[in-house]
Amino acid sequence: MRVAVYCGSAPGKSPVYAEAAIELGKALARKQYGVVYGGSTQGLMGKVADAALSEGGEVIGVMPRHLMDKEKLHTGLTELYIVDSMHARKKKMSDLSNAFVALPGGCGTMDEYFEAFTWAQIGLHKKPVILYNVNGFYDLLVQHFEKMKEEGFLREHQHHLFKVVETLEELLSYLDKVKESLEKK
């Protein structure tokens, strides 16, 4: 099983975000869940990758050619794909993963998260897309999703696609259920 992790190429202002990224990377590796991410050494991205690698985990990076200098390419990964565009990055990460998790991040994180969510919403995949709400980072987004539902822009039968977890334990428990369902197929 592999998990795509979307997160910031910056560390954020609070150390709690880096701590969560490190804990997540280590926990995924300990469970032998591969990590698929953007391929950078910077910010939360680098923290997740280095933490998973420190535990002997599989870490696959997917880096668009035009970001190789800006995002500082990680050269110590299990596998690395250099692709031609952001769209190709998102598609490759989707193809390699069984689930998607968004840690805190900026516009790039949101772009990746929303594309994965939209693809699930329109039936292009049936993989879970999860917001890891570290330190309440996504509270306002969660409220906005509720508003979209209330106002009829998120259909009731699609609301189950919106998964939010508050703790690492909750996230890992959910991913374990995903793995179990994959093994039954």
Secondary structure, DSSP 8 states (H G I E B T S, - for coil): -EEEEE--SS--SSHHHHHHHHHHHHHHHHTT-EEEE--BSSHHHHHHHHHHHHTT--EEEEEEGGGTTTTTB--SSSEEEEESSHHHHHHHHHHH-SEEEE-S--HHHHHHHHHHHHHHHTTS----EEEE-GGGTTHHHHHHHHHHHHTTSS-GGGGGGEEEESSHHHHHHHHHHHHHHHHH-
